[in-house]
Amino acid sequence: MQLSNAPVSWGIFYADNPRVSPDQYLDEVAAAGYWGTELGPYGFLPTDPAVLSEALEKRSLHLVGGVHVHRFSDPLSGPVLLDRLRAAGRLLQSLDVGHYVVMDAGQDDGDNSLDPAQWQAMVAMLEEGRRLLAGDFGITLSFHPHVLTAVELEDQIDRLLAESGIMVCFDTGHHAFWGQDPLGYMAKVWERIAYMHLKNVDGAVRQRVLEGQLDPQASFDEGVMCPLPDGVIDIAAVVRFLRERSFAGPVVVEQDFSASASESPLALSRRNARFLTQI
């Protein structure tokens, strides 16, 4: 099992306003001890295949995939999604990368539910995108259930899987945020998991959310997604589960960035890598 990390661990959420340069990010993710990296928001790392390949090889890093955030509440946004999938697909195919991930962006007003027409439009977009990437580029498309989006709870994931052929990018932290059992659900949908995000949850902060004492969005600034050794999820058991089932997809550490964190992204990523190496 080769471990990777992602630009989001360095607080890089948008390509046009990164907190660190691509070179600094690649230098630090390599220095932290990771084998691979995600692409991050398209346009952050070089989009010229030769330039990106050289930058990765220079640091003995491998590209494992990428994540695109899309506002699925807009039922007319299908062409925008397909354009991004084509661009990412060409880049990933040129580097022999076989995975890409999409997730919902949520809505600005905090109501992340989709009405029936919006839901069906999302399923149609995902199916068209899945067929496009598989047929034109040989790439598996996975959907990332995520806190505060249209697909975050088990019944929502169940419905999406029943109504589409999409695979899952399973994130242990986002699944456990509302008190759901990551290992139990992984076993249930194992055949649909193509991509893994390892993340942990601070039990005390989560409890404040569950009791209505803390806004879910504000909990991220409070460190609800904590370093892998420090949370309530048994990450060692997750790793054992993946090994026992010979999981062959990307395994990516995502340490959600918080400006209030006492450790730098590099220090946190090193600590997470050391913990995973030990287990």
Order of alpha helices (4+ residues) and beta strands (2+ residues): beta-alpha-beta-alpha-beta-beta-alpha-beta-alpha-beta-alpha-beta-alpha-alpha-beta-alpha-alpha-alpha-beta-alpha
